Amino acid sequence: MSTGYNWRNTLTHFAAISGILAGFCVTFIAVVLSGAVADIEICSSAVTFGQISVLFFGISTGLFICSAELFLHAKEFDVYDIPEEYRKLLREDFQEKKKDWDKFEEESTESCRHSERYGRYCYNIAIFTVFIGLLFVIVPYNLVIAIIVSCLGILLETWQTLR
């Protein structure tokens, strides 16, 4: 067991941030649908910029909600978040019942990491789709600004994900 930074302490923060961003996406969908961008067609087709942006913001909403659930699920398996005096009592209880605490602790940690890893995947993909949705909101007004904003956001998110 390492004594450095405990990534598990941030799980509830990630869950909260994911929930807030899901709410942001839903709000943005409402703003898009009430604005002019919702009615501007792409290249004289039946598809509008608003429909595409709502699609991407809708996908983001689902992914943010999924990531929040995964982060909270991971928190359920975080045995290191249990205060030490309770962990001691649990170890004693496991010994009385002739169960292996170390195996339980290892399985719980693996479940925690598994849910946390998939939560991060969902979160990162949701951020990417937010920037794609933003591209389709801004394009009808200014193509250059849309590309700059979206590409900068995607590049920074890629850098954040890969580092």
C-alpha positions as CSV (number, residue, x, y, z in Angstrom):
1,M,0.0,0.0,0.0
2,S,1.4,3.4,-1.0
3,T,1.4,6.3,1.3
4,G,1.2,9.0,-1.4
5,Y,-1.8,10.8,-2.9
6,N,-5.0,8.9,-2.3
7,W,-6.9,9.1,-5.6
8,R,-9.9,7.5,-3.9
9,N,-10.6,10.7,-2.0
10,T,-11.5,12.4,-5.2
11,L,-14.2,10.0,-6.4
12,T,-17.1,12.0,-4.8
13,H,-15.7,15.2,-6.3
14,F,-15.6,13.6,-9.8
15,A,-19.2,12.3,-9.3
16,A,-20.3,15.8,-8.3
17,I,-18.5,17.5,-11.2
18,S,-20.0,15.0,-13.6
19,G,-23.5,15.7,-12.3
20,I,-23.0,19.4,-12.6
21,L,-21.7,19.1,-16.2
22,A,-24.7,16.8,-17.0
23,G,-26.9,19.7,-15.8
24,F,-24.9,22.1,-17.9
25,C,-25.5,20.0,-21.0
26,V,-29.2,19.7,-20.4
27,T,-29.4,23.5,-19.9
28,F,-27.4,24.1,-23.1
29,I,-29.8,21.8,-25.0
30,A,-32.7,24.0,-23.9
31,V,-30.8,27.2,-24.9
32,V,-29.9,25.7,-28.3
33,L,-33.5,24.6,-29.0
34,S,-34.8,28.1,-28.1
35,G,-32.3,29.9,-30.2
36,A,-31.9,30.5,-33.9
37,V,-29.2,27.9,-34.3
38,A,-31.8,25.2,-33.9
39,D,-33.4,26.2,-37.3
40,I,-30.3,26.7,-39.5
41,E,-30.0,23.9,-42.0
42,I,-26.6,22.3,-42.9
43,C,-26.0,22.7,-46.6
44,S,-29.7,22.9,-47.6
45,S,-30.4,19.5,-46.0
46,A,-33.2,18.6,-43.5
47,V,-30.6,18.4,-40.7
48,T,-30.0,21.5,-38.7
49,F,-27.0,22.7,-36.6
50,G,-29.3,22.6,-33.6
51,Q,-30.2,19.0,-34.1
52,I,-26.5,18.0,-34.4
53,S,-25.5,20.0,-31.3
54,V,-28.4,18.6,-29.3
55,L,-27.3,15.1,-30.3
56,F,-23.8,15.7,-29.0
57,F,-24.9,17.5,-25.8
58,G,-27.4,14.7,-25.3
59,I,-24.7,12.1,-25.6
60,S,-22.5,14.1,-23.2
61,T,-25.4,14.2,-20.7
62,G,-25.7,10.5,-20.7
63,L,-22.0,9.9,-20.4
64,F,-21.7,12.4,-17.5
65,I,-24.5,10.7,-15.7
66,C,-22.9,7.3,-16.3
67,S,-19.5,8.5,-15.1
68,A,-21.1,10.0,-11.9
69,E,-22.7,6.6,-11.2
70,L,-19.5,4.8,-11.9
71,F,-17.6,7.1,-9.6
72,L,-20.1,6.6,-6.8
73,H,-20.1,2.8,-7.4
74,A,-16.3,2.9,-7.1
75,K,-16.7,4.7,-3.8
76,E,-18.8,1.8,-2.5
77,F,-15.7,-0.5,-2.8
78,D,-13.2,1.9,-1.2
79,V,-12.1,0.0,1.9
80,Y,-9.4,2.6,2.5
81,D,-12.0,5.3,3.2
82,I,-13.1,3.3,6.3
83,P,-11.7,4.8,9.5
84,E,-8.8,2.8,10.9
85,E,-10.7,1.8,14.1
86,Y,-13.5,0.3,12.0
87,R,-11.1,-1.4,9.7
88,K,-9.5,-3.0,12.8
89,L,-13.0,-4.3,13.9
90,L,-13.7,-5.6,10.4
91,R,-10.4,-7.5,10.3
92,E,-11.2,-9.0,13.7
93,D,-14.7,-10.0,12.4
94,F,-13.1,-11.6,9.3
95,Q,-10.8,-13.6,11.5
96,E,-13.6,-14.8,13.7
97,K,-15.6,-15.9,10.6
98,K,-12.4,-17.4,9.2
99,K,-12.5,-15.2,6.1
100,D,-9.5,-13.7,4.4
101,W,-9.4,-9.9,4.9
102,D,-6.5,-9.4,2.5
103,K,-8.4,-11.1,-0.3
104,F,-11.5,-9.1,0.4
105,E,-9.5,-5.9,0.5
106,E,-7.8,-6.8,-2.8
107,E,-11.1,-7.6,-4.5
108,S,-12.7,-4.4,-3.2
109,T,-9.8,-2.3,-4.4
110,E,-9.9,-4.0,-7.9
111,S,-13.7,-3.3,-8.1
112,C,-13.1,0.3,-7.0
113,R,-10.4,0.8,-9.7
114,H,-12.5,-0.9,-12.4
115,S,-15.4,1.4,-11.8
116,E,-13.2,4.4,-11.5
117,R,-11.4,3.6,-14.7
118,Y,-14.6,3.3,-16.7
119,G,-16.0,6.4,-15.0
120,R,-12.9,8.3,-16.3
121,Y,-13.5,6.9,-19.8
122,C,-17.1,8.1,-19.8
123,Y,-16.1,11.5,-18.4
124,N,-13.4,12.1,-20.9
125,I,-15.5,11.0,-23.9
126,A,-18.3,13.3,-22.6
127,I,-15.9,16.3,-22.5
128,F,-14.9,15.6,-26.1
129,T,-18.6,15.4,-27.2
130,V,-19.3,18.7,-25.4
131,F,-16.7,20.4,-27.6
132,I,-18.1,18.8,-30.7
133,G,-21.6,20.0,-29.7
134,L,-20.1,23.4,-29.1
135,L,-18.6,23.4,-32.6
136,F,-22.1,22.9,-34.1
137,V,-23.5,25.7,-32.0
138,I,-20.9,28.3,-33.0
139,V,-20.4,27.3,-36.7
140,P,-23.5,29.1,-38.0
141,Y,-22.2,32.3,-36.5
142,N,-18.5,32.1,-37.3
143,L,-16.6,29.1,-38.7
144,V,-13.2,30.3,-37.7
145,I,-14.2,30.9,-34.1
146,A,-16.0,27.6,-33.9
147,I,-12.9,25.7,-35.1
148,I,-10.6,27.6,-32.8
149,V,-12.8,27.0,-29.7
150,S,-13.5,23.4,-30.4
151,C,-10.0,22.4,-31.5
152,L,-8.5,24.1,-28.5
153,G,-10.8,22.4,-26.2
154,I,-10.3,19.0,-27.8
155,L,-6.5,19.5,-27.8
156,L,-6.4,20.5,-24.2
157,E,-8.6,17.5,-23.2
158,T,-6.4,15.2,-25.3
159,W,-3.4,16.5,-23.5
160,Q,-5.1,16.1,-20.1
161,T,-6.2,12.5,-20.9
162,L,-2.8,11.4,-22.2
163,R,-0.6,12.9,-19.5
